Amino acid sequence: MRLGSYRCQLAPGSRARAAYGADVVHERHRHRYEFNNKLGQQLVSRGLAITGRCPNRDLVEIVEVPDHPWFVGVQFHPELKSRPADPHPLFVAFVAAALAHQPAAQTDVPVRG
């Protein structure tokens, strides 16, 4: 079982790197599951981007789908480092992407009152 903080190297140009504003982060884990590296090249060839790795153990930490408005999958638990007044960078970036992706406000909708 993988417990505690692990180093994660972020890929240049990735959403994760933009969200964190850093090229290396440390995140908390509490699980038994890992990305199957045997399938990595097959998934990458079909559009998945591996954008975060634990360099000293060659473990995939973050994957993204670059042509999706926001698809970021992580192996760690960002909620463990998030607080109401200090949300995790990935949550902030997710909400920002959702707001940017919403349709423009409709001004001609009648207001009931």
N, C-alpha and C positions, 0 to 999 in steps of 0.2 A: 504494500500500500504506500502510495506517495503522499507524504504529509509535509506541510511547512512551505517555506518560501523557496522558489527556484528562479534562477536567472533565465531571462528570455531576450534573445537578440531579435530586433524587429527589422523587417525588410524596408529598404528605402522606397518611398512612394506609396507605402501601404496606408490603409485607413487607420490601422492600429498605431503606426508611427506618428501619423498626423494627430491622432487623439491624445497620445501620451506626450508628444513634443520631445521625445527622447529616442535613442536608438537601442538602449538596453533598459529593461525594467525587471523588477522582482515581484512575482505573484505567488499567492498562497494556493496550495493544493490540498485536497482531501478526497482521494478516490483511488480506485484500482484499475481504471481504464486508460488505455493509450491509443493514439492514432497508429494504424497499421502501416508502418513504413514500406512494407512490400507492395502496398496499393498506391503509394504516393505518386509515382510517375503516371500511372493510369488515370488518377484523379486530376492531376495537373494538366494532362493532355486533353481533358474534357472541360477545362475552364476553372478549376479550383486553384487558388493561389495559396501556397504555404508562406505565410508572412511573419511567423514567429517561431523560433526554435530555441530549445534549451541546448546551447552549444556543446557543453561538456558531456552530454548524454545522448545527443542526436535524437531528441524527442520533439515532435511537432507540438507546439503550444497554441498557435493561432492559424486559422485558415480564413480565407475571404473569397468571395466571388466578385471579381473586379467590375463586371458589367451589370451588377445589381445595385439598386439604390443604397442598400445597406445590408450586407450579409457578412457578418463577422462571427465566427465560432471559436470559442476558447476552451482549453482544457482545464483552466483554473477557475476560481470562484471570485469574480470581481465584487460580488455583494459583501464578501468578508472584509473588504477594505473601503466600503462606501458608507457615508454618513449623510443624514439629511442636509446639513450645512456644507458638506464636502463630498459631493458624489464622485464616484469612480470616473476616470476620464472616458472609458468606453460608454458608460451610460450617458454622459454629457454629449458625446459625439453622436450616439444613437438618437437622442431626442432632437438634436440639431438637424440631423439628416431627415427625420420624420417631419419636422416643421418645414424644412426646405422642399420636401417632396409633396406636401399637401396642396390641393388645388387652390387657386386664388379665391379669396373671399368673394362671395356673391353679394352685391349691393342692392340687387333688385328683388330680394326675397322679402315678402310682406311680413311685418312684425305683428304678432297677435298680442292683444292687450286688453 
